[in-house]
Amino acid sequence: MIGHLLRRIIGGLIVLLALSALIYALFYLAPSDPAILACGKGCTPERLADVRTAMGLDEPVLTQYWHFLQGIVAGRDYPFGPGVRHCPAPCLGYSFETSQPVTTLLLDRIPVSFSLALGAEILSLTLGIGTGLLSGTRRFRWFDRLVNGLVLAGYATPVFLVGLLLLLLFCVHLQWLPFPTYVPFTTDPLLWAQNLILPWISLAVIQTAAYARLTRAGLADSLAEDHIRTARAYGIPERRILWRKALRGALLPLVTLTAVDLAQIITSAVLTETMFGLPGVGQLLVGAVNQIDLPVVVGVTLVTGLIMVCANAAADLLYAAVDPRVELR
Amino acid sequence: MIRDLLRDRGFVAGAVIATGMVLVAVTAPLLAALAGQDYTTYHDTLLDSARGGVPIGAFGGISGEHWLGVEPGTGRDLFARLVYGAQVSLGVGIGATVLEVLLGVTVGVAAGLGGRWADAGLSRVIDLVLSVPSLVLAISLLAIVPQDWPRPIILAVVIAVLGWGGTARISRGETLTLRTRDYVAAAQVAGAPWWRVARREILPGLTAPILTYAALLLPTNMVVEAGLSFLGVGVRPPTPSWGQMLSTATTWFRADPAYVFLPGLLLFLTLLSFVLVANGLRRVLDPRQREVLR
């Protein structure tokens, strides 16, 4: 187990290193000039020259990349104009547009993205497994059909469309809710939830459809297995078969999906955050793109990569932990 | 098989709407000319400047001249913008899907047929593509691409480059199964070169699973395009796209709700029709799914 864990961590680190090299090469060897892309909207020739020397863009790319890696481990100082901008230890770059280290900008935003993702994941798991089970037992034919239709519709509905309609209905038409503004959980948990409920719902729609479909298919597969038939032959009540035996097999694949999906939502909630004006990582990225702030773009891309790699590793370990058939090599 | 498909009401409805949308996209210039409108002309006189530029008249200013009304703020003809928007949505979606299938099948079959090292190396690449945060990377890439490059093509390429992992994984898996079959082994023993084995023995067996998968990829790619255009990194104005129109609608939905519904409804209907087609195809082509999906 420990050996496997170690191998997994080293493998993940290698993937991360490859990813960072790839991203660095993409952004700094692209046909556009990185200095212009990092200089911001109100760019002057003097400022451009300052940014160019500060980022060390005149040096060979490999040296630049090496300095970048050094910055992540040991921090880095950028000589900018007359002064020096310090960027402490896990330094992912320095945003000259906002005069802040990228790491600081990211740390401010991650709680928002995490709140959004966690709520949406819990909501969609509950709703998805619930509807999947109800339709999987095939007790109600019409319900089964309804779920099937909703699952298909869920696939065809972009997140921002759901968000727009929810805003239109609840904030403009019925006026039950104010327009969402982010309130930290530590300030007021109730207001936190109230402001996040619409974003949660719009994110959960698609995920719920996917979970319902998986639960339903999983239950059908698991009910068809031999040990269920044996249990039925022994006269064990159907309800007990369902809850004790079939459910276990049906929900196993979901467990591993959860970790990856949570990471997916954290990294791909860009649309929801923009739609509802939530100051998360996605909004930081879109803002940086519009403000022409390359270091932030690179930083966000790297951190989302890190989150995905960790989630994939966690999923593998979880899978081995819950499914006795999987042996760790 | 075709009879099975035609018995599926969802598939038929989806196929009809999807075909209609493709026709609309192809004949967009013709349709706009028929309406006597184009998608760039501003009509200031049709806007109520006292209310911030909302179209005059009911339902976004519908009239004999402007069949679906005009855009708030600019007064551009909505019908023309919507039919041209279909071009971007479908063009980018189909283009990206075709590229993904080409790339994915090539890599997948190469991994499945190649030796141990080729398979190990390519599988790692596939894993990497699958675990990359694609939406974030797409936004970042589109931000650094020079602005004068042809935007729809760039969009399709970026979506495809970040999204071929699934196709590759399925192709690899199917190839690994197929190569254990006797007829493939026979071809190999008879001395057929690897490319002939791939083309004559493996590819026909891949058609059904790849077709089912690609059918669902198409609407997914269209959603991605709409999302990217919604975020402002998609096609450049004045080229219209449904996603971009929806993003404009976010600033107008209090004053002019009609403007949200038209692009939204079109996008939803088009996506739903393609999902229904994909669902029908899967039912027929994948016998395992038949019972489960009923």
Contacts between the chains, C-beta under 8 A, distances in Angstrom:
chain1	res1	chain2	res2	distance
A	15	B	128	6.4
A	15	B	131	7.5
A	18	B	128	7.0
A	19	B	128	7.3
A	19	B	132	7.3
A	26	B	141	7.1
A	26	B	144	7.8
A	27	B	140	7.4
A	27	B	144	6.1
A	30	B	144	4.9
A	30	B	145	7.6
A	31	B	145	8.0
A	31	B	146	5.6
A	32	B	144	5.2
A	32	B	145	7.5
A	32	B	146	5.7
A	37	B	143	7.8
A	37	B	144	6.1
A	148	B	293	7.6
A	152	B	10	7.7
A	152	B	272	7.1
A	152	B	275	5.4
A	152	B	276	6.6
A	152	B	279	6.1
A	153	B	272	6.4
A	155	B	216	7.6
A	155	B	219	6.8
A	155	B	271	7.6
A	155	B	275	4.9
A	156	B	219	6.2
A	156	B	268	6.1
A	156	B	271	3.7
A	156	B	272	4.0
A	156	B	274	7.6
A	156	B	275	4.7
A	157	B	268	6.3
A	157	B	271	7.3
A	158	B	223	4.9
A	158	B	226	5.5
A	158	B	227	6.3
A	158	B	230	7.9
A	158	B	243	7.7
A	158	B	267	6.7
A	158	B	271	7.5
A	159	B	227	7.5
A	160	B	226	7.9
A	160	B	227	6.7
A	160	B	230	5.4
A	160	B	243	7.9
A	160	B	246	6.4
A	160	B	247	7.8
A	161	B	246	6.8
A	161	B	264	5.2
A	161	B	267	6.6
A	161	B	268	6.5
A	164	B	246	6.6
A	164	B	249	6.8
A	164	B	250	6.4
A	164	B	253	6.6
A	164	B	260	5.8
A	164	B	264	6.9
A	165	B	260	7.7
A	165	B	264	7.4
A	167	B	253	7.2
A	168	B	253	5.6
A	168	B	257	6.4
A	168	B	260	6.5
A	172	B	253	7.0
A	172	B	254	5.6
A	172	B	257	7.8
A	216	B	292	7.6
A	217	B	292	5.0
A	220	B	291	7.3
A	220	B	292	5.2
A	221	B	292	7.7
A	264	B	133	7.9
A	267	B	133	4.1
A	267	B	135	7.2
A	267	B	136	5.7
A	268	B	133	6.8
A	268	B	134	7.8
A	268	B	135	4.5
A	268	B	136	7.2
A	270	B	135	5.8
A	270	B	136	7.0
A	270	B	139	6.7
A	270	B	227	7.9
A	270	B	231	6.7
A	271	B	135	8.0
A	271	B	227	5.3
A	271	B	230	6.5
A	271	B	231	6.9
A	274	B	230	7.7
A	274	B	231	6.2
A	275	B	250	6.9
A	282	B	136	7.7
A	285	B	136	6.3
A	285	B	139	6.0
A	285	B	140	7.2
A	286	B	139	6.9
A	286	B	231	5.6
A	286	B	232	7.6
A	289	B	139	6.2
A	289	B	140	7.4
A	289	B	143	4.2
A	289	B	232	7.9
A	289	B	233	6.3
A	290	B	232	7.0
A	294	B	144	7.4
A	297	B	140	4.9
A	297	B	143	6.1
A	297	B	144	7.7
A	298	B	140	7.6
A	300	B	136	6.4
A	300	B	140	7.5
A	301	B	133	7.5
A	301	B	136	5.7
A	301	B	137	6.1
A	301	B	140	5.0
A	304	B	133	4.0
A	304	B	136	4.7
A	305	B	132	6.7
A	305	B	133	6.2
A	307	B	133	7.5
A	308	B	131	5.1
A	308	B	132	6.9
A	308	B	133	5.3
A	309	B	131	6.4
A	312	B	131	5.1
